Amino acid sequence: MFAVSEIHQLLARGKTASLGTLDPDRHPFVTLVSIAAAGPTSIAMLLSDLAKHAQYLATLGQASLLVGDDAIAPDARMAAARVTLTGKVRRQLRGDDRSLRAIFLQRHPQAAMYADFGDFSIYEFQTHQAHFVAGFGKIHSVTAAELVQ
């Protein structure tokens, strides 16, 4: 499926995403985070456990990520390809996060200066579904199983 290939390429290029979480009252909360694709359905994030979005993830674990092409000029972004991922996020225990940490730091080497601070942890976003928009009339929703194929 062509959309799956495009989603993989977009995620591989992506460095940032809008992370949508739910606060304890189930109000939406969106913030900008750094990301690194770790597999067809896995995204690594380095988050401060002190941040509101990390606290909200600890409560519900449900989230969405909106990933666009960072190289597109801001005035052209509405016509550019983008993907909204929905899924679950889990904080990784220090030591168990080696693989995801290495992937994240390879994508964001500047984060090495604070990645080992006590309040920072690697979080893994596991995709359940992807909604891909590649322009007018080019809209596809795919499951995690389809992303792995």
N, C-alpha and C positions, 0 to 999 in steps of 0.2 A: 504494500500500500504506500503510495507516494507521500501521503501526509505523515506517516510514521517516520520516514526518512527525513523529511523536513523538520519534524519535531526534534529528532535526535541532533540534527545539525544546529538548530537554534539553541538547544540546551547546552551543547558542547561549546558554543561561542559565548553563551551568557555568563556574565560576571555578577550581575545584580538582578534582583527581583523584588517585586512588591509582595510582601508577606501579609496575608490576611488571617487574623485570628479572631477568636471570640472572647470577650471579657466574661467575668463570672455571671453577669446578667444577660449574657448572650448578645451583647451589642458588638457590632463589627469594629475591628481595630486593624488598621493597615499601616505598615512601615516598610522602609527600604532596607534590604539585607544583601550581603554578599553571598554568592552561591558558587558551587562547583559541582558539575554533573559527575556522579560516581558510578553510574550504570544506567540502563534504559528506564528504570523507574525510581532511581535513588539520587537524591540531591543532598550534598553536604553543606551545612551552614555553621559558622562559628558565631555563637551568640553569647552575650553577657547574661548570666543568670539573674542579674539585677534589673534587666530591661523588662518593661511591661509585657512585650510579646513573648518573652521566655517564660514569664510567670503565667501567662494565659495558656501557653502550650502545656505547662506542667499540670494545669487543671483539666483541660479537655483533650488536648493533643490533636484536635482537628484543625486543619489549616488549608489555605490555598496559596499558590504562588502564581504570579503573573510575570512571565518572562518575555521580554521583547528583545529586539536586536539593538544592542548598545551603540552600534556603529551608525545607525540611522539618524539623520538630522532631526532635531525635535519637531520641526514643522511637517515632517513626512511620516511621523510615527503612526498616525491613524491608518495609513495605507500599507504599513509594513506588517510582516508576519509577526504573530505573537501567539503564545500558548498560555492558557490558564490551567494549572494543575490543581486537582483536589486530592487530599489524602490525609495521612497521619504523620505526626512528627514525634520522634522519640529522642530524648537526651541520651547521649552515649556516655558511659562511665569512662573516666580517665584510665587509660591502659587498654581498654577494649575498643578504643576509638582510633587506634594507630593507622589503619588503612584509610579511613575517611579523613583523618587529620592530615595525612600525607597528601592526599588528593586535593584537599582544600588549600593547603599551604603551597602546593605546586602552582595552583591557579592564582593564589593571592600571596606571593612571597612577603609582601610588606606586613602581613598580619602576624608573621613570626615574632615580631617585637612585643606583642601582647597576648598571643595565643596560649601561653603557659600561665598567664595570670590566673589566680584562684577562682575568679568569678566567671571565666570564660569556659565554655564547653562546646563540643561538637554536637550538633543536632542532625539527625537524618530524617529527611522528608521522603516518605514512601508514597509514590503516586498510585491512586486508585483509578483516576480518570484524567484525560487530557482533552481540552477543548481548544482546537487550533483554528486560528483565523489567519488566512493568507491573502486577504483582499476580498473585494466584492464577489460574492457567490462561491468563495473557496473557504468553506467552513466544515470542519470535521471533528467529531467527538470520537475518541478511541479509549478503550479500556487499558488497564495496566498489562493484561495478557497480550493485547495487540501490540503494545510498545516493546514487549520482550521478543516477539517473533522476528 
